Amino acid sequence: MISAERIPNNVNLSDNKRLQRALEHWQPKYIQWWKDMGPQGFQDHHQVYVRTATSVDPEGWAHFEYVTLPEYRWGIFLAEPEHDRRIGFGDFFGQPVWQEVPGEFRNQLRRLIVTQGDTEPASVEQQRMLGQRCPSLYDLRNLFQVNVEEGRHLWAMVYLLHSYFGRDGRDEAEELLERQSGNRDKPRILEAFNEPIDNWLDFFMFTMFTDRDGKSQLMSLSESSLDPLARTTKFMLTEEAHHMFVGETGIARILELTCQLMTQAGFSEDVRTVGGIDIPMIQRHLNQWFSLSLDLHGSEVSSNAAAYFANGLKGRAKEDTYDEHIVKNAYYNMEFFEAGKAVTKEVLMRNAMNEVLRDWYVGDCAAGVVRWNRILEQHGMSDRLRLPDRKFHRGIGMYSGLHFDPNGVPLSTEQWERRKYEWLPSASDTEYLLSIMDKPVFEPGKFANYIAPPRRGINQLPIDFEYVRTEA
């Protein structure tokens, strides 16, 4: 019997026999998926110091304990309800929010939830081998914290599917465990979640850029007129912030050590000769994960995005900061690329909602890159990292099938094929990264030679705390 002790929750799970039965059927399959596709080599004999959400208040949200990963208590939590909450955008603006799924929007809402839910197990699958190459116990623990919280986010989406979508929802919940990242026959829905992540530079870039897309999508869904979806995603955002922290500070620590190594070498030698990661390689990985994550926002002009907004299903990030919430006759100035030239045209704002969200995302990413560049500046480096133009390396939308360099300059197919590895990671980049990460660092307080220690430990503990330990 699934209980509130085993599955911490604030959805009255113990009183909902139908939901209990559904989750009892799904849970063993989830645990088997976790053992098969979760962190490899750390399932049975390692205890990890992780944060487990036991309630939505600050004390319950920040509960730390040692657990073996399969015994982690994946909870189901919704943010506290807002009294007399009203629909904040679209054609139903000002009406009471929905506590049940309206029949006319059932398919659209299910698709939004399934697409979001599919990303959660996908990232766990992508990162399953990273523990064997960890740069420290601190980083290993952070990887596992990200993994278990992605698992909890999957539980959150499955709760919604089971609770509000009947048999269709139960079937979709089963399929979330059947698709597999990178699988040729049953891949994950979104392409960025089929990319391999076999080194820690990719992992930090993924958590910086792709998890930041997750933040923007969750912020949009937290505006939804379906109140259980809004409350579920609002609580997920509290955990997503840590994932981005892991990514941003991970790259910052790599930059810090790269600068130290360059200074020691007198700025004259390739930092790779002493096992570091050079700045051009960092830039190439930035280019890849930023461009892949831009694609996650969808096509620039989208009738689906217009329908989601009009029907109150998915709003804009921080919708309450906008002056106008219906935007039926508003326009967005969008850049198109026609006959080799950039042309600006007016597009109905509702049809441009993906691009509105992408604008917010690019701004949020740019602020992080500014913080990285301060490290280079402090060390007297002339190099600076930068976001590539949003037309660069796109696989979805109006720029897919076209080629541009990171400055947005158009290229022929021949030029692109000849020069693409100036801007994107190559096989030799991957080979080098795997070579400096071939030996994991398991000694408390020790760090690999390509990354600096963090400024502080987890939960006010020292940096040399044993964040992952082997069971006696």
C-alpha positions as CSV (number, residue, x, y, z in Angstrom):
1,M,0.0,0.0,0.0
2,I,1.4,3.4,-1.0
3,S,1.3,5.7,2.1
4,A,2.0,9.3,2.9
5,E,5.1,8.1,4.7
6,R,6.5,6.4,1.7
7,I,5.3,9.0,-0.8
8,P,5.3,12.5,0.9
9,N,2.4,14.5,-0.5
10,N,-0.2,17.2,0.1
11,V,-2.8,15.8,-2.2
12,N,-4.6,13.6,0.4
13,L,-3.2,10.5,-1.2
14,S,-4.3,8.3,1.7
15,D,-7.9,9.3,1.1
16,N,-7.9,8.7,-2.7
17,K,-8.3,5.0,-3.2
18,R,-8.5,5.2,-7.0
19,L,-5.3,7.3,-7.2
20,Q,-3.6,4.9,-4.8
21,R,-4.5,1.9,-7.0
22,A,-3.3,3.7,-10.1
23,L,0.1,4.6,-8.5
24,E,0.5,1.2,-7.0
25,H,0.3,-0.2,-10.5
26,W,2.8,2.4,-11.9
27,Q,5.3,2.6,-9.0
28,P,7.0,-0.8,-9.5
29,K,7.6,0.0,-13.2
30,Y,9.1,3.4,-12.2
31,I,11.4,1.7,-9.7
32,Q,12.5,-0.8,-12.3
33,W,13.1,2.0,-14.8
34,W,15.1,3.9,-12.2
35,K,17.3,0.9,-11.5
36,D,17.8,0.1,-15.2
37,M,18.1,3.7,-16.6
38,G,19.1,5.8,-13.5
39,P,22.7,6.4,-12.2
40,Q,24.8,3.4,-13.1
41,G,27.0,1.9,-10.4
42,F,25.4,3.8,-7.5
43,Q,22.1,2.1,-7.0
44,D,22.6,-0.3,-4.2
45,H,25.7,0.3,-2.1
46,H,26.0,4.1,-1.8
47,Q,24.3,6.5,0.5
48,V,23.8,10.0,-0.9
49,Y,23.3,13.2,1.2
50,V,20.2,14.6,-0.6
51,R,17.4,17.0,0.0
52,T,14.0,15.4,0.1
53,A,10.8,17.5,-0.1
54,T,8.4,16.4,2.7
55,S,6.1,19.4,2.5
56,V,5.8,22.7,0.6
57,D,6.8,24.9,3.6
58,P,10.5,26.0,3.9
59,E,11.2,23.5,6.7
60,G,9.7,20.5,4.9
61,W,11.2,21.5,1.5
62,A,14.8,21.6,2.8
63,H,14.9,18.3,4.6
64,F,18.4,16.6,4.2
65,E,19.2,13.0,4.8
66,Y,21.4,10.1,3.6
67,V,19.5,7.7,1.3
68,T,20.3,5.0,-1.1
69,L,18.9,6.2,-4.4
70,P,16.2,3.6,-5.1
71,E,14.9,4.4,-1.6
72,Y,14.5,8.1,-2.2
73,R,11.0,9.3,-1.2
74,W,9.6,10.8,-4.4
75,G,6.8,13.0,-3.3
76,I,3.8,14.7,-4.9
77,F,3.4,18.3,-4.0
78,L,1.3,21.2,-5.2
79,A,2.0,24.8,-4.2
80,E,-0.6,26.1,-1.7
81,P,-3.8,27.2,-3.3
82,E,-4.4,30.9,-3.9
83,H,-7.7,32.2,-2.6
84,D,-10.1,33.2,-5.4
85,R,-7.5,32.8,-8.1
86,R,-8.6,34.0,-11.5
87,I,-7.6,33.2,-15.0
88,G,-4.8,35.7,-15.8
89,F,-4.7,35.8,-19.6
90,G,-6.4,34.9,-22.9
91,D,-10.1,34.8,-23.8
92,F,-11.3,33.7,-20.4
93,F,-9.4,36.4,-18.5
94,G,-10.9,37.2,-15.1
95,Q,-13.0,34.0,-14.8
96,P,-12.4,31.5,-11.9
97,V,-9.6,29.0,-12.6
98,W,-10.5,25.4,-13.3
99,Q,-10.2,22.6,-10.8
100,E,-11.1,20.0,-13.5
101,V,-10.1,19.6,-17.1
102,P,-12.6,21.2,-19.5
103,G,-13.5,18.6,-22.2
104,E,-12.8,20.9,-25.1
105,F,-9.2,21.4,-23.9
106,R,-8.5,17.9,-22.8
107,N,-6.2,16.8,-25.6
108,Q,-4.2,20.1,-25.6
109,L,-3.6,20.0,-21.8
110,R,-2.7,16.3,-21.9
111,R,-0.1,17.0,-24.7
112,L,1.4,19.8,-22.7
113,I,1.7,17.7,-19.6
114,V,3.1,14.7,-21.5
115,T,5.7,16.8,-23.3
116,Q,6.9,18.3,-20.0
117,G,6.8,15.0,-18.3
118,D,8.8,13.3,-21.0
119,T,11.8,15.6,-20.4
120,E,12.2,14.5,-16.7
121,P,13.2,10.9,-17.1
122,A,15.0,11.7,-20.3
123,S,17.6,13.8,-18.6
124,V,18.2,11.1,-16.0
125,E,18.8,8.7,-18.8
126,Q,21.2,11.1,-20.6
127,Q,23.3,11.5,-17.4
128,R,23.3,7.9,-16.1
129,M,27.0,7.3,-16.7
130,L,28.4,10.5,-15.4
131,G,28.9,9.2,-11.9
132,Q,31.8,7.1,-13.2
133,R,33.6,10.2,-14.2
134,C,32.8,12.6,-11.4
135,P,35.2,15.4,-10.6
136,S,34.4,15.3,-6.8
137,L,32.0,13.9,-4.2
138,Y,30.4,17.4,-4.0
139,D,29.7,17.2,-7.8
140,L,28.6,13.6,-7.6
141,R,26.1,14.5,-4.9
142,N,24.8,17.4,-7.0
143,L,24.3,15.2,-10.0
144,F,22.2,12.8,-7.9
145,Q,20.2,15.6,-6.4
146,V,19.3,16.8,-9.9
147,N,18.5,13.2,-10.9
148,V,16.1,12.4,-8.0
149,E,14.4,15.8,-8.4
150,E,13.9,15.1,-12.1
151,G,12.4,11.8,-11.0
152,R,10.1,13.7,-8.6
153,H,9.0,16.0,-11.4
154,L,8.1,12.9,-13.4
155,W,5.9,11.8,-10.4
156,A,4.3,15.2,-10.4
157,M,3.3,14.9,-14.1
158,V,2.1,11.3,-13.6
159,Y,0.0,12.5,-10.7
160,L,-1.8,14.9,-13.0
161,L,-2.2,12.3,-15.8
162,H,-3.7,9.8,-13.4
163,S,-5.9,12.2,-11.5
164,Y,-7.4,14.2,-14.4
165,F,-7.1,12.2,-17.7
166,G,-8.6,8.8,-16.9
167,R,-7.5,5.8,-19.0
168,D,-5.7,8.0,-21.6
169,G,-3.7,9.5,-18.8
170,R,-2.8,6.1,-17.4
171,D,-1.6,5.0,-20.8
172,E,0.5,8.1,-21.2
173,A,2.1,7.5,-17.8
174,E,3.1,4.0,-18.9
175,E,4.6,5.4,-22.1
176,L,6.7,7.9,-20.2
177,L,8.7,4.9,-19.0
178,E,8.8,3.2,-22.3
179,R,10.5,5.9,-24.4
180,Q,14.2,6.2,-24.0
181,S,16.7,9.0,-24.6
182,G,18.6,8.3,-27.9
183,N,16.6,5.2,-28.7
184,R,16.2,4.8,-32.4
185,D,12.8,3.2,-32.2
186,K,11.2,5.0,-29.2
187,P,13.2,8.2,-28.6
188,R,12.2,11.0,-26.3
189,I,9.8,13.6,-27.7
190,L,12.2,16.6,-27.8
191,E,15.5,16.3,-29.7
192,A,17.7,18.0,-27.0
193,F,16.7,15.1,-24.7
194,N,18.1,12.6,-27.1
195,E,21.6,14.1,-27.2
196,P,24.3,12.1,-25.3
197,I,25.7,13.7,-22.1
198,D,28.8,11.7,-21.4
199,N,31.1,14.3,-19.9
200,W,30.8,17.0,-17.2
201,L,31.2,20.0,-19.4
202,D,28.1,18.9,-21.3
203,F,26.3,18.2,-18.0
204,F,27.0,21.7,-16.7
205,M,26.0,23.3,-20.0
206,F,22.8,21.2,-20.0
207,T,21.8,22.2,-16.5
208,M,22.7,25.9,-17.3
209,F,20.8,26.1,-20.6
210,T,18.4,23.2,-21.0
211,D,17.2,23.3,-17.4
212,R,16.8,27.1,-17.9
213,D,14.4,26.3,-20.7
214,G,12.7,24.0,-18.2
215,K,12.4,27.0,-15.9
216,S,10.8,29.2,-18.6
217,Q,8.4,26.4,-19.6
218,L,7.4,25.8,-16.0
219,M,6.9,29.5,-15.4
220,S,4.5,29.5,-18.4
221,L,2.6,26.5,-17.2
222,S,2.4,27.9,-13.7
223,E,0.1,30.6,-15.2
224,S,-2.3,27.9,-16.5
225,S,-6.0,28.2,-15.9
226,L,-6.0,24.5,-14.8
227,D,-5.2,25.2,-11.2
228,P,-3.7,21.8,-10.3
229,L,-1.2,22.1,-13.2
230,A,-0.3,25.7,-12.2
231,R,0.2,24.7,-8.5
232,T,2.2,21.6,-9.5
233,T,4.6,23.5,-11.8
234,K,5.0,26.3,-9.3
235,F,6.4,24.0,-6.7
236,M,8.6,22.3,-9.3
237,L,10.3,25.7,-9.9
238,T,11.7,25.7,-6.4
239,E,13.7,22.6,-7.3
240,E,14.6,23.7,-10.9
241,A,16.5,26.7,-9.4
242,H,19.1,24.3,-7.9
243,H,19.6,22.6,-11.2
244,M,20.5,25.9,-12.9
245,F,22.8,26.7,-9.9
246,V,24.6,23.4,-10.5
247,G,25.2,24.3,-14.1
248,E,26.1,28.0,-13.8
249,T,28.5,27.4,-10.8
250,G,29.9,24.3,-12.5
251,I,31.0,26.3,-15.6
252,A,32.2,29.1,-13.3
253,R,34.4,26.7,-11.4
254,I,35.8,25.3,-14.7
255,L,36.6,28.9,-15.9
256,E,38.2,29.7,-12.5
257,L,40.6,26.8,-12.8
258,T,41.2,27.4,-16.5
259,C,42.3,31.0,-15.7
260,Q,44.5,29.8,-12.8
261,L,46.2,27.3,-15.1
262,M,46.7,29.8,-17.9
263,T,48.2,32.3,-15.4
264,Q,50.6,29.6,-14.2
265,A,51.6,28.8,-17.8
266,G,52.2,32.5,-18.5
267,F,49.3,32.7,-21.0
268,S,51.5,31.1,-23.6
269,E,50.6,27.4,-23.6
270,D,47.5,25.5,-24.4
271,V,45.9,24.8,-21.1
272,R,45.1,21.3,-22.2
273,T,48.8,20.4,-21.8
274,V,48.2,20.5,-18.1
275,G,44.7,18.8,-18.1
276,G,42.5,21.9,-18.2
277,I,39.6,22.9,-20.5
278,D,40.4,25.8,-22.8
279,I,38.1,28.7,-23.3
280,P,37.4,28.0,-27.0
281,M,36.2,24.5,-26.1
282,I,33.9,25.9,-23.4
283,Q,32.5,28.3,-26.0
284,R,31.8,25.5,-28.5
285,H,29.8,23.6,-25.9
286,L,28.0,26.8,-24.9
287,N,27.1,27.2,-28.6
288,Q,25.7,23.7,-28.8
289,W,23.5,23.6,-25.7
290,F,22.2,27.1,-26.1
291,S,21.1,26.5,-29.7
292,L,19.6,23.1,-28.8
293,S,17.7,24.7,-26.0
294,L,16.4,27.6,-28.2
295,D,14.7,24.9,-30.3
296,L,12.8,23.7,-27.3
297,H,10.7,26.8,-27.4
298,G,9.2,25.7,-30.8
299,S,8.6,27.5,-34.0
300,E,8.7,31.3,-34.1
301,V,5.2,31.6,-35.6
302,S,2.9,29.0,-34.0
303,S,-0.9,28.5,-34.2
304,N,-0.6,26.0,-31.3
305,A,1.1,28.6,-29.1
306,A,-1.7,31.0,-30.0
307,A,-4.4,28.5,-29.1
308,Y,-2.6,27.7,-25.8
309,F,-2.6,31.4,-24.9
310,A,-6.1,32.1,-26.1
311,N,-7.6,29.2,-24.2
312,G,-5.7,30.0,-21.0
313,L,-3.6,26.8,-21.0
314,K,-0.1,28.3,-21.1
315,G,0.7,31.9,-20.4
316,R,3.8,34.1,-20.6
317,A,6.6,33.8,-18.0
318,K,5.7,36.4,-15.3
319,E,2.4,37.2,-16.9
320,D,1.4,39.6,-14.2
321,T,4.3,42.0,-15.2
322,Y,2.5,42.7,-18.6
323,D,0.1,45.5,-19.0
324,E,-2.3,43.7,-21.4
325,H,-3.3,40.0,-20.9
326,I,-5.7,39.3,-23.7
327,V,-3.5,40.6,-26.6
328,K,-6.1,39.8,-29.3
329,N,-5.1,42.7,-31.5
330,A,-1.5,43.2,-30.5
331,Y,1.5,42.6,-32.7
332,Y,5.1,41.5,-32.4
333,N,7.9,42.7,-34.6
334,M,9.6,39.5,-35.8
335,E,12.7,39.1,-37.9
336,F,12.4,36.9,-40.9
337,F,15.1,35.8,-43.3
338,E,14.1,36.2,-47.0
339,A,16.2,36.1,-50.1
340,G,19.4,36.2,-48.1
341,K,18.3,39.3,-46.0
342,A,16.8,39.9,-42.6
343,V,13.3,41.5,-42.9
344,T,11.2,42.6,-40.0
345,K,7.5,42.0,-40.1
346,E,4.5,42.3,-37.8
347,V,3.1,39.1,-36.5
348,L,0.0,38.7,-34.3
349,M,1.3,38.6,-30.7
350,R,-0.6,35.4,-29.9
351,N,1.1,33.6,-32.9
352,A,4.4,34.8,-31.6
353,M,4.1,33.5,-28.0
354,N,6.9,31.0,-28.5
355,E,9.2,33.9,-29.5
356,V,8.0,36.0,-26.6
357,L,9.1,33.2,-24.2
358,R,12.3,32.8,-26.2
359,D,13.1,36.5,-25.7
360,W,12.7,36.1,-21.9
361,Y,14.9,32.9,-22.0
362,V,17.7,34.6,-24.0
363,G,17.8,37.5,-21.6
364,D,18.0,35.1,-18.6
365,C,20.8,33.2,-20.3
366,A,22.7,36.4,-21.2
367,A,22.7,37.5,-17.5
368,G,24.5,34.2,-16.6
369,V,27.1,34.6,-19.3
370,V,27.8,38.1,-18.0
371,R,28.5,36.5,-14.6
372,W,30.9,34.0,-16.2
373,N,32.8,36.8,-18.0
374,R,33.4,38.6,-14.7
375,I,35.7,35.6,-13.8
376,L,37.7,36.1,-17.0
377,E,37.9,39.8,-16.4
378,Q,39.0,39.4,-12.8
379,H,41.9,37.2,-14.0
380,G,42.9,39.7,-16.7
381,M,41.8,37.5,-19.6
382,S,40.9,39.1,-22.9
383,D,38.6,36.2,-23.9
384,R,34.9,36.6,-23.3
385,L,32.1,34.0,-23.7
386,R,29.0,35.0,-25.7
387,L,25.7,33.6,-26.7
388,P,25.6,32.8,-30.4
389,D,23.0,34.5,-32.6
390,R,19.6,32.8,-32.3
391,K,19.7,31.8,-36.0
392,F,22.8,29.6,-35.4
393,H,22.5,25.8,-35.5
394,R,18.7,25.7,-35.4
395,G,16.8,22.5,-36.0
396,I,13.2,23.8,-35.5
397,G,11.5,26.9,-36.9
398,M,12.1,29.2,-39.7
399,Y,15.9,28.9,-39.5
400,S,16.0,25.1,-39.6
401,G,17.7,23.9,-42.8
402,L,19.6,27.2,-43.1
403,H,23.1,27.8,-42.0
404,F,24.5,30.8,-40.1
405,D,27.7,31.4,-38.1
406,P,27.5,32.5,-34.4
407,N,27.3,36.1,-35.5
408,G,24.2,35.4,-37.6
409,V,26.0,35.7,-41.0
410,P,24.5,33.3,-43.6
411,L,26.6,30.4,-44.9
412,S,26.3,28.0,-47.8
413,T,26.0,24.3,-47.0
414,E,29.6,23.9,-48.2
415,Q,30.9,26.6,-45.9
416,W,28.9,25.2,-42.9
417,E,30.2,21.7,-43.4
418,R,33.8,23.0,-43.7
419,R,33.7,25.2,-40.7
420,K,31.0,23.9,-38.2
421,Y,33.6,22.4,-35.8
422,E,35.1,25.8,-35.3
423,W,31.8,26.5,-33.5
424,L,30.5,23.2,-32.2
425,P,32.1,20.3,-30.3
426,S,34.0,17.9,-32.4
427,A,34.9,14.2,-31.9
428,S,38.4,15.2,-30.8
429,D,36.8,17.6,-28.2
430,T,34.8,14.7,-26.8
431,E,37.9,12.4,-26.8
432,Y,39.9,14.9,-24.9
433,L,37.2,15.6,-22.3
434,L,36.7,11.9,-21.7
435,S,40.5,11.5,-21.3
436,I,40.7,14.0,-18.5
437,M,37.6,12.6,-16.8
438,D,38.5,8.9,-17.1
439,K,39.3,8.6,-13.3
440,P,36.5,9.6,-10.9
441,V,37.5,11.6,-7.8
442,F,35.9,9.9,-4.8
443,E,38.2,11.3,-2.0
444,P,36.3,13.9,0.1
445,G,37.6,17.4,-0.5
446,K,39.5,16.5,-3.6
447,F,38.7,17.9,-7.1
448,A,39.7,17.0,-10.6
449,N,42.4,19.1,-12.2
450,Y,39.9,20.9,-14.5
451,I,37.5,22.4,-11.9
452,A,38.0,24.6,-8.9
453,P,36.3,23.8,-5.5
454,P,33.0,25.5,-4.8
455,R,32.9,28.5,-2.4
456,R,30.9,26.6,0.2
457,G,29.5,23.1,0.8
458,I,25.9,21.9,0.8
459,N,23.5,22.8,3.7
460,Q,26.3,24.7,5.5
461,L,28.5,21.6,5.6
462,P,32.2,21.7,4.8
463,I,33.4,21.2,1.2
464,D,35.3,18.0,2.3
465,F,32.1,16.4,3.8
466,E,31.5,12.9,2.6
467,Y,28.4,13.7,0.5
468,V,28.3,10.2,-1.0
469,R,29.5,7.3,1.1
470,T,29.7,3.5,0.6
471,E,27.6,1.4,2.9
472,A,29.5,-0.6,5.4
